[in-house]
Amino acid sequence: MRSHAAEAEIGAIAALQSSAKELQMLVERLERGEPLTTRLLDRVVANANRAEGQHHLTRAAAAIEHYDYGDAGEELLMAVDHLERSALDLRRPNDAEADPALSDARELGRSMLQGGVPTRDDARHVIRQLEGELRRLCAIIDVEARACAVEAAR
């Protein structure tokens, strides 16, 4: 389990680093005066929020495994916040597919912050739901990246 957590943390850090590089490239393009579309900017910011959500979810899962439920609750709430922001950036707020995962995680996070101790199965279920939401957001962001590339080629 520890090696899985370490791999997940490395993946989350890599996603954050990739987002930082992508944001830096946008800054450089803006400085050169290149025209950028709102769609492109939204996608880059959505991807940065998705990476932040991934990072916080990884930290939440690790905290749960170490029985540190206060930290886990805080990390879950931050993950939910970033995933919601990512959906807003993609102009997909209140998505019916995401609502159960986000609301379950928010409820569990608040409970743990108030001293609640979830069952291992409940905690793992919520983590898996959010991981599914991350995968869904990644797919949407990939589609947006392709669409932005097509727009730029015109």
N, C-alpha and C positions, 0 to 999 in steps of 0.2 A: 504494500500500500504506500509506503514512503517513497519508493522509486516512482510510482505512478503520480504522486503528488509533486515530486520534484520535476518530472517531465511536464506536468501540466503548468507548473510555475514557469518553467523555461519557455514553454509555448506562449504563455500570457505575456511574458517579458518581450519575447520576439515580436509579438503582435503590436505591443506598445512601441517598440523601436521602429518597426515598419511604418506605423502611423506617424511617428515623429519625422521620419525621413520624407514621407509623402507630404506632410505639412510644410516641411522645409523647401521641397521642390516647388510647391505652390507659391511660397513667399518669393522664391527666386524668379518664378515666371511673372509674378505681379511686379516685381522690381524692374524686370525687363520691359514691362508695358504690354505683355501679351494679354489678349482678351481671354477671360475665363467665364464660363457659364455658371449660373447659380446652381444648376444641377450638379456640376462637377464639384463645386465648393460644398454643397450639401452632402454629397457622397463621401468626400474626404472627412468631413466632420463626423458624419455617421459612423464611418469606419474607426475613427479615433475613439468615439464613445463606445463602440462595440468592443474595441480592444481593452478599454478601461473596465468595461463590464466583465469581460473575460478574466482580467487580472483580479478583480474583487471577488468573483465567484470562486476562483482557484484558492484565494486566501480564506474564503468562507469554508470551503470544503476541508482545507487543512486544519482550520480552527475547530471544526466539528470533530474531526478525528482525534484532536488533542483535548477534547472535552472543554474547550474554551468557548462556551456558548455566548457570552457577552460580545466577544470579538466577532464571532461567527454571525451573530445577529446584525451587528453594525456593517460587516462586509456584505452580507446579503442585501441589506437596504441600499448600500451604495451600488451594488451590481444592478439591482432593479432600476435605480435612478438612471444609470448610464444606458441601460437597454431601452428604457422609455425615451430618453433623449435621442438615441440612435433612430428609433422608430419615427419620432417627430422630424428629425433631420431628413429622413427618407420620405416624409410626408405620408406616413402610414400610422397615425395615432389610433388608439383604441381598436387595435386589431383583435378580432375575435379569437384567432389562434393563440395570440400571446397573452391574452387576459388571464386565463387560468394559471399559467406558469408565473406570471408576475404577481398576481394577487396572492397566490399560495406562498411565494417567497417573501412577499412583504409581510404577510400575516405571521409567518414563522420567524422572520427577523425581529419584528416587534415583540413577539412573545419571548424570544431569547434575551432581548435587551431588558425585559422586565423580570428576568430570572427564570423563565421557563426552560425546561429541559425536554427537548423532543426525543422521540424514539429514534433509534438509528435508521429504521426503515423510513420514517417520515422525513428525516433530514436528507437521506439519500434520494428519496423520491423528488423532493424539491430541487435538489442539485441537478438531477437528471432532467427535470423539466426545463430548468434554466439553460442547461447545456443544449437542449433541443432548440430553445429560442435563439441561442447564439448561432447554431448551425443555420437556422432559418434566416437570420439577419445576414449571415455571411453570403448565403445564396442570393439574397436580394441585392446586397452590395456588389456582388460579382456581376449580376445582370446590369446594374447601374453603371459599373465600370465599362462594360462592353458598349452600352448605349452612349456613354460619354466619349468613348473612343471613336464611334461611328460619327457622332456629331462633330468631333474635332477634325475628322478626315474630310468632311464636306467643304 
